[in-house]
Amino acid sequence: MSASARRRRVLLVVGAWRPAMIADMQRARLLAWELPAQGWDVEVLSPRASEIRQDVIEPDADAFFAPDIPAHEVGSLARGAFEAIGSTQHAWRTLLPLWRRGSELLRDRRFDLVYFTSTAFSHFSLGAHWVRRYGVPFVLDFHDPWVVERRSGPVSWRKSGWRSRMNDRLAERMERSAIGAAAGVVAVSPTYIEMLKSRYASAAPRCLSPDRHAVIPFGAREAELAETAAHLPSRKCDVGQRSYVLRYTGAGGRIMARSFTLICKALAALRESDRTLVDSVRIELYGTMYGWKPGDPRLLEAIATDSGVGDIVREHPGRVTYRRSLELLLDSDGALILGVDDAGYTPSKLVAYALSGKPLLASLRRDGPAHASLVLHPGLGHSLWFDRAAEMPVGEALPIVRRYLEEVAAKVSFDRRPLLEPFLAPRMASLHAALFDACLSGS
């Protein structure tokens, strides 16, 4: 076999691996299934599942992970000390162990590329060291912004109390170093690519040249829905006299307040003219608050009450596993998607929700890629919009919500596969392989 035809090897650096199931590992999970068909063998480097929140452990995870993928896991350094100062996230305390184990793997020269696909952005900083020492190029995957521009200047996306200013400055320095050394960049949204291009225009890093970056939205794997459906228990929550259940699973709280408020306002207005239709549904929201404890407020449920539709909304803030989220989706009559006030935000669940065939209603930023997809391809579902300064007038939202509820009541099932083909796991893997090959051709 010629050198050009040999199989290549990529090391995926992720925030956690089996049996944990967190949103930012979805990309890596799907690539582990599909990249080998593209000529790329996969290994994984991650913190141990014991290092992360234990409510994300999936008891029956095997069906969601590709078999025979070598996984290299590390513990943390000085975990007690980090927790003593209030740092409960694993990203920092696993940084040095990841560096050590990754160095051992790269020292053997058995990898052609390292791909960082995680929202544990501090791990991105390892790439610059590894490429200098071992000559192995790396690609960064932005699910969210690491650093965003605000009126006062660039700051990190996540804040953490009294540590926020220090984290902001450190994030700026680390991102600059990582972007300067990266061979390529992937992002789920074109907004994030444009943000990086604007920030580093004068430096002109090679990872932002036209052939070195790609916008690849989150994908989905059909087999996961099929496997879940085949073992779907009859667990639909008690809905009393109501006939149809609409479900949302994911983050809630203040970041989803605007999107959910818009839906509630439209439901309240529709109720005035068609009480029977609105009263026939119940909305259930799951997994909305990290760290929620009995007695803590249910913010989205309160929004519904304030809007006059509290009697048809129930919020279950406690964490649900990935498998359970698919069960809830498949056992529903309609799906809901909420968005945040970030133009680049792309819901990781959008393709899976659309693939389920359920009637779909989203509430998203008007200038974001997800809303644009739903407007361009109305067969995917319905979308309400809001932006930085305004939101869809209730009079415009009302007929959209009415059509959605009528689809729910008619138990319509949509075959959206022709529209979703570009977003399924095989296509996502082929786009990654093409970018990886381009990054290596010029390295």
Secondary structure in CASP SS format (residue, H / E / C, confidence):
PFRMAT SS
TARGET T0000
AUTHOR 0000-0000-0000
METHOD secondary structure of the structure
MODEL  1
M C 1.00
S C 1.00
A C 1.00
S C 1.00
A C 1.00
R C 1.00
R C 1.00
R E 1.00
R E 1.00
V E 1.00
L E 1.00
L E 1.00
V E 1.00
V C 1.00
G C 1.00
A C 1.00
W C 1.00
R C 1.00
P C 1.00
A E 1.00
M C 1.00
I C 1.00
A H 1.00
D H 1.00
M H 1.00
Q H 1.00
R H 1.00
A H 1.00
R H 1.00
L H 1.00
L H 1.00
A H 1.00
W H 1.00
E H 1.00
L H 1.00
P H 1.00
A H 1.00
Q H 1.00
G C 1.00
W E 1.00
D E 1.00
V E 1.00
E E 1.00
V E 1.00
L E 1.00
S E 1.00
P E 1.00
R C 1.00
A H 1.00
S H 1.00
E H 1.00
I C 1.00
R C 1.00
Q H 1.00
D H 1.00
V H 1.00
I E 1.00
E C 1.00
P C 1.00
D C 1.00
A C 1.00
D H 1.00
A H 1.00
F H 1.00
F C 1.00
A C 1.00
P C 1.00
D C 1.00
I C 1.00
P C 1.00
A E 1.00
H E 1.00
E E 1.00
V E 1.00
G C 1.00
S C 1.00
L C 1.00
A C 1.00
R H 1.00
G H 1.00
A H 1.00
F H 1.00
E H 1.00
A H 1.00
I C 1.00
G C 1.00
S C 1.00
T C 1.00
Q C 1.00
H C 1.00
A C 1.00
W C 1.00
R C 1.00
T C 1.00
L H 1.00
L H 1.00
P H 1.00
L H 1.00
W H 1.00
R H 1.00
R H 1.00
G H 1.00
S H 1.00
E H 1.00
L H 1.00
L H 1.00
R H 1.00
D C 1.00
R C 1.00
R C 1.00
F C 1.00
D C 1.00
L E 1.00
V E 1.00
Y E 1.00
F E 1.00
T E 1.00
S C 1.00
T C 1.00
A C 1.00
F H 1.00
S H 1.00
H H 1.00
F H 1.00
S H 1.00
L H 1.00
G H 1.00
A H 1.00
H H 1.00
W H 1.00
V H 1.00
R H 1.00
R H 1.00
Y H 1.00
G C 1.00
V C 1.00
P C 1.00
F E 1.00
V E 1.00
L E 1.00
D E 1.00
F E 1.00
H C 1.00
D C 1.00
P C 1.00
W C 1.00
V E 1.00
V E 1.00
E E 1.00
R E 1.00
R C 1.00
S C 1.00
G E 1.00
P E 1.00
V E 1.00
S E 1.00
W C 1.00
R C 1.00
K C 1.00
S C 1.00
G H 1.00
W H 1.00
R H 1.00
S H 1.00
R H 1.00
M H 1.00
N H 1.00
D H 1.00
R H 1.00
L H 1.00
A H 1.00
E H 1.00
R H 1.00
M H 1.00
E H 1.00
R H 1.00
S H 1.00
A H 1.00
I H 1.00
G H 1.00
A H 1.00
A C 1.00
A C 1.00
G E 1.00
V E 1.00
V E 1.00
A E 1.00
V C 1.00
S C 1.00
P H 1.00
T H 1.00
Y H 1.00
I H 1.00
E H 1.00
M H 1.00
L H 1.00
K H 1.00
S H 1.00
R H 1.00
Y C 1.00
A C 1.00
S C 1.00
A C 1.00
A C 1.00
P C 1.00
R H 1.00
C H 1.00
L H 1.00
S C 1.00
P C 1.00
D C 1.00
R C 1.00
H E 1.00
A E 1.00
V E 1.00
I C 1.00
P C 1.00
F C 1.00
G C 1.00
A E 1.00
R C 1.00
E H 1.00
A H 1.00
E H 1.00
L H 1.00
A H 1.00
E H 1.00
T H 1.00
A H 1.00
A H 1.00
H C 1.00
L C 1.00
P C 1.00
S C 1.00
R C 1.00
K C 1.00
C C 1.00
D C 1.00
V C 1.00
G C 1.00
Q C 1.00
R C 1.00
S C 1.00
Y E 1.00
V E 1.00
L E 1.00
R E 1.00
Y E 1.00
T E 1.00
G C 1.00
A C 1.00
G C 1.00
G H 1.00
R H 1.00
I H 1.00
M H 1.00
A H 1.00
R H 1.00
S H 1.00
F H 1.00
T H 1.00
L H 1.00
I H 1.00
C H 1.00
K H 1.00
A H 1.00
L H 1.00
A H 1.00
A H 1.00
L H 1.00
R H 1.00
E H 1.00
S H 1.00
D C 1.00
R H 1.00
T H 1.00
L H 1.00
V H 1.00
D H 1.00
S C 1.00
V E 1.00
R E 1.00
I E 1.00
E E 1.00
L E 1.00
Y E 1.00
G C 1.00
T C 1.00
M C 1.00
Y C 1.00
G C 1.00
W C 1.00
K C 1.00
P C 1.00
G C 1.00
D C 1.00
P C 1.00
R C 1.00
L H 1.00
L H 1.00
E H 1.00
A H 1.00
I H 1.00
A H 1.00
T H 1.00
D H 1.00
S H 1.00
G C 1.00
V C 1.00
G H 1.00
D H 1.00
I H 1.00
V E 1.00
R E 1.00
E E 1.00
H E 1.00
P C 1.00
G C 1.00
R C 1.00
V C 1.00
T C 1.00
Y H 1.00
R H 1.00
R H 1.00
S H 1.00
L H 1.00
E H 1.00
L H 1.00
L H 1.00
L H 1.00
D C 1.00
S C 1.00
D C 1.00
G E 1.00
A E 1.00
L E 1.00
I E 1.00
L E 1.00
G C 1.00
V C 1.00
D C 1.00
D C 1.00
A C 1.00
G C 1.00
Y C 1.00
T C 1.00
P C 1.00
S C 1.00
K C 1.00
L H 1.00
V H 1.00
A H 1.00
Y H 1.00
A H 1.00
L H 1.00
S C 1.00
G C 1.00
K C 1.00
P C 1.00
L E 1.00
L E 1.00
A E 1.00
S E 1.00
L E 1.00
R E 1.00
R C 1.00
D C 1.00
G C 1.00
P H 1.00
A H 1.00
H H 1.00
A H 1.00
S H 1.00
L H 1.00
V H 1.00
L H 1.00
H C 1.00
P H 1.00
G H 1.00
L H 1.00
G C 1.00
H E 1.00
S E 1.00
L E 1.00
W E 1.00
F E 1.00
D C 1.00
R C 1.00
A C 1.00
A C 1.00
E E 1.00
M C 1.00
P C 1.00
V H 1.00
G H 1.00
E H 1.00
A H 1.00
L H 1.00
P H 1.00
I H 1.00
V H 1.00
R H 1.00
R H 1.00
Y H 1.00
L H 1.00
E H 1.00
E H 1.00
V H 1.00
A H 1.00
A C 1.00
K C 1.00
V C 1.00
S C 1.00
F C 1.00
D C 1.00
R C 1.00
R H 1.00
P H 1.00
L H 1.00
L H 1.00
E H 1.00
P H 1.00
F H 1.00
L E 1.00
A H 1.00
P H 1.00
R H 1.00
M H 1.00
A H 1.00
S H 1.00
L H 1.00
H H 1.00
A H 1.00
A H 1.00
L H 1.00
F H 1.00
D H 1.00
A H 1.00
C H 1.00
L H 1.00
S H 1.00
G C 1.00
S C 1.00
END
